[in-house]
Amino acid sequence: MTVRKRWDDLISSERKRFAARLKARRKELGLTQQAIYEKTGIAISYISNLEKGGVNPSLDIMVSLARALDVDLTYFFEEAPKTGE
């Protein structure tokens, strides 16, 4: 496997984790994508794409989302707790 392929796989994996954690936290708080838009000004279509892992957010976007969801920025990159723990 080439270095480039490993790098692409790592980025893809982190983007998927970010997407899953973003969506899970939003739902945990009972918020809609509309509500996140109202808190952040981030377009609903962009939020949807983020939750699908289809785009790479900027640092500014990640910070804005973390604030809106009342989490530390690192939350998006942590392993999700296992069910039952």
N, C-alpha and C positions, 0 to 999 in steps of 0.2 A: 504494500500500500504506500502510495506517495505521501509526502509531507502535506501537500496541498489537499489531498483527499481526507487525511486525518483531521486537518484543520477544518475543512468544510463539514465533516461529520460532527466535530465538537461544537461548532457554531450552531448547526442544525439542532443538536441535542439541547443546547442551552436555550435556544429560541423556543423549542417545544416546552421546556420546563417553565420558562417565563409565561408562555401562553396559558398553560394549565394552571399555574399559580394565580395569574391575573383573574382568570374566569372563576376559579374556585373562591377566591377572596371576595370578588364582587357578589357572587351568589350567597356566600356566607353572610354578608351584610344585608342581603335582600335588596340589592341595588340593580337597576336596569342599566343598560348601556346609555340610555337617555340621561339617567341620573349622573353617570360618570361624565358625560358630555357637559352637563350643567355645572359640575364641580370643576372641570378642567379646561373646557373649551376645545377638547380633542374631538374631532369629528366622529360620529357614530360609526361610519363606514371604516374608519381607521381603527377604532376600538375593536370592531368585529374582526378585522384582518389581524390585529394583534392577538386576539383570543384564538385564532385559527393557526397562529404561528407563521403567517404569510408575509410579515414584514419585520424589519429590524428597527426597533425604536431607538431614537436618540436618547442621550442621557437626560436631556430636559424633559422628554416625554415620560421616561421611567420615574424621574423624581416627582413629576406632577401626579402620576398615577399612584405612587407610593403615598403621597400626602393625602390624596383623595380617599384612599383605602385605609388610611391610618396604620401603615406598616413601614418598617424600615426598608430601605432600598434592597438590602440583602435578602429580604423575604422572598423575592421573586426567583432567587437562584438557589435557595435551600431545597433539600429533598423534602418532599411532602411527608408528614408523619404517616406511619403505617396504620391501617385501620385497627382499632382496638387498643392502641397504645395511649 
